[in-house]
Amino acid sequence: MTIAILGQGSMGKALAGRLAGHAVALGARNPKAGELSYADAAAKAEIVVLALPFDAALEAARTLDLSGKIVVDMTNPITPDFAGLRFGHSTSAAEEIQKAAPSARVVKAFNTIFAAIFDAPVAQTRTIPVFVAGNDEAAVSAVADLATKAGFGVENAGSLDAARLIEPVGMLNIRFGYGLGKGTAIAPTWVQVAA
Ligand SMILES: NC(=O)c1ccc[n+]([C@@H]2O[C@H](COP(=O)([O-])OP(=O)(O)OC[C@H]3O[C@@H](n4cnc5c(N)ncnc54)[C@H](OP(=O)(O)O)[C@@H]3O)[C@@H](O)[C@H]2O)c1
């Protein structure tokens, strides 16, 4: 499967780095000669990763032809003052993106993984879960496979409304990392002890 990564900022570059050797199409906002636009990259791919700020991701969902494609939403839809999330309880960024692209198969993933984590050795990130959620099981499975290829573990949280829960986990991670000074070499995980 070809994976389009729209956005070449911290997360887009970090994910592309972990997918070296796989079929990847990189989409740029202002493509230079030889580069692909978001639309051109998306057209080549079965999986389209929106490595964009939430408003830009929503705009991409509204305007690109994403029909039938697996669309990865990694956004943390933070308020401009960084104090909290713009959505919660009754919807989520991922569900808003799904509404904007109803024929796409949206999967929440990667929002709890800081870009800096991608620079760690894969041996250290295999135990870090990418929390995934989506309504299309085949799409969730493909994104779980993508997370595995990128060197992470996977925690499947079920249907897309679970993004209402995963996005606050991303926000908590940001609070720990920036607000409470733990830095960006941290990630949330889920632990089960022996019963
Ligand atoms: N950074 C992290 O550690 C982290 C972790 C988890 C999730 N996330 C989420 O991942 C997404 C990408 O974050 P990032 O850190 O990679 O951001 P970033 O470094 O600021 O990169 C943003 C990318 O989006 C593009 N873009 C397109 N339209 C834009 C617009 N209207 N305004 C600003 N940028 C626009 C930028 O293009 P240009 O290069 O042309 O400006 C750039 O390639 C965000 O939703 C963020 O919440 C980030």
The ligand as an SDF file (V2000), in Angstrom:
LIG
                    3D

 48 52  0  0  0  0  0  0  0  0999 V2000
    4.8220   17.6760   16.9880 N   0  0  0  0  0  0  0  0  0  0  0  0
    4.4060   16.6940   17.7580 C   0  0  0  0  0  0  0  0  0  0  0  0
    5.1630   16.2050   18.6300 O   0  0  0  0  0  0  0  0  0  0  0  0
    3.0390   16.1200   17.5820 C   0  0  0  0  0  0  0  0  0  0  0  0
    2.7120   14.9480   18.2660 C   0  0  0  0  0  0  0  0  0  0  0  0
    1.4670   14.3500   18.0620 C   0  0  0  0  0  0  0  0  0  0  0  0
    0.5710   14.9390   17.1920 C   0  0  0  0  0  0  0  0  0  0  0  0
    0.8900   16.0940   16.5620 N   0  0  0  0  0  0  0  0  0  0  0  0
   -0.0840   16.6610   15.6250 C   0  0  0  0  0  0  0  0  0  0  0  0
    0.4280   16.4260   14.3320 O   0  0  0  0  0  0  0  0  0  0  0  0
    0.0100   17.4850   13.4600 C   0  0  0  0  0  0  0  0  0  0  0  0
    1.2450   18.0770   12.7860 C   0  0  0  0  0  0  0  0  0  0  0  0
    2.0630   18.6190   13.8020 O   0  0  0  0  0  0  0  0  0  0  0  0
    3.5710   19.0640   13.5220 P   0  0  0  0  0  0  0  0  0  0  0  0
    4.2100   19.1910   14.8410 O   0  0  0  0  0  0  0  0  0  0  0  0
    4.1910   18.2110   12.4700 O   0  0  0  0  0  0  0  0  0  0  0  0
    3.3360   20.5300   12.9380 O   0  0  0  0  0  0  0  0  0  0  0  0
    4.3840   21.4280   12.1510 P   0  0  0  0  0  0  0  0  0  0  0  0
    5.7750   20.9970   12.3980 O   0  0  0  0  0  0  0  0  0  0  0  0
    3.9940   22.8360   12.4580 O   0  0  0  0  0  0  0  0  0  0  0  0
    4.0290   21.1280   10.6140 O   0  0  0  0  0  0  0  0  0  0  0  0
    2.7680   21.4380   10.1200 C   0  0  0  0  0  0  0  0  0  0  0  0
    2.7040   21.0540    8.6630 C   0  0  0  0  0  0  0  0  0  0  0  0
    1.4100   21.3960    8.1990 O   0  0  0  0  0  0  0  0  0  0  0  0
    1.5320   22.2030    7.0460 C   0  0  0  0  0  0  0  0  0  0  0  0
    0.4130   23.1360    6.9380 N   0  0  0  0  0  0  0  0  0  0  0  0
   -0.5240   23.1030    5.9600 C   0  0  0  0  0  0  0  0  0  0  0  0
   -1.4420   24.0590    6.1400 N   0  0  0  0  0  0  0  0  0  0  0  0
   -1.0730   24.7310    7.2360 C   0  0  0  0  0  0  0  0  0  0  0  0
   -1.6430   25.8220    7.9250 C   0  0  0  0  0  0  0  0  0  0  0  0
   -2.7750   26.4220    7.5140 N   0  0  0  0  0  0  0  0  0  0  0  0
   -1.0220   26.2710    9.0210 N   0  0  0  0  0  0  0  0  0  0  0  0
    0.1070   25.6800    9.4440 C   0  0  0  0  0  0  0  0  0  0  0  0
    0.6920   24.6120    8.8520 N   0  0  0  0  0  0  0  0  0  0  0  0
    0.0980   24.1490    7.7380 C   0  0  0  0  0  0  0  0  0  0  0  0
    2.8450   22.9130    7.1900 C   0  0  0  0  0  0  0  0  0  0  0  0
    3.2390   23.3000    5.9010 O   0  0  0  0  0  0  0  0  0  0  0  0
    4.4120   24.3700    5.6690 P   0  0  0  0  0  0  0  0  0  0  0  0
    5.6580   23.5730    5.8980 O   0  0  0  0  0  0  0  0  0  0  0  0
    4.1890   24.7830    4.2630 O   0  0  0  0  0  0  0  0  0  0  0  0
    4.2110   25.4670    6.6740 O   0  0  0  0  0  0  0  0  0  0  0  0
    3.7050   21.8010    7.7870 C   0  0  0  0  0  0  0  0  0  0  0  0
    4.1590   20.9200    6.7820 O   0  0  0  0  0  0  0  0  0  0  0  0
   -0.7480   18.5000   14.3280 C   0  0  0  0  0  0  0  0  0  0  0  0
   -2.1210   18.3020   14.1840 O   0  0  0  0  0  0  0  0  0  0  0  0
   -0.3100   18.1510   15.7550 C   0  0  0  0  0  0  0  0  0  0  0  0
   -1.3290   18.4390   16.7070 O   0  0  0  0  0  0  0  0  0  0  0  0
    2.1010   16.6980   16.7140 C   0  0  0  0  0  0  0  0  0  0  0  0
  1  2  1  0
  2  3  2  0
  2  4  1  0
  4  5  1  0
  4 48  2  0
  5  6  2  0
  6  7  1  0
  7  8  2  0
  8  9  1  0
  8 48  1  0
  9 10  1  0
  9 46  1  0
 10 11  1  0
 11 12  1  0
 11 44  1  0
 12 13  1  0
 13 14  1  0
 14 15  2  0
 14 16  1  0
 14 17  1  0
 17 18  1  0
 18 19  2  0
 18 20  1  0
 18 21  1  0
 21 22  1  0
 22 23  1  0
 23 24  1  0
 23 42  1  0
 24 25  1  0
 25 26  1  0
 25 36  1  0
 26 27  1  0
 26 35  1  0
 27 28  2  0
 28 29  1  0
 29 30  1  0
 29 35  2  0
 30 31  1  0
 30 32  2  0
 32 33  1  0
 33 34  2  0
 34 35  1  0
 36 37  1  0
 36 42  1  0
 37 38  1  0
 38 39  2  0
 38 40  1  0
 38 41  1  0
 42 43  1  0
 44 45  1  0
 44 46  1  0
 46 47  1  0
M  CHG  2   8   1  16  -1
M  END
$$$$
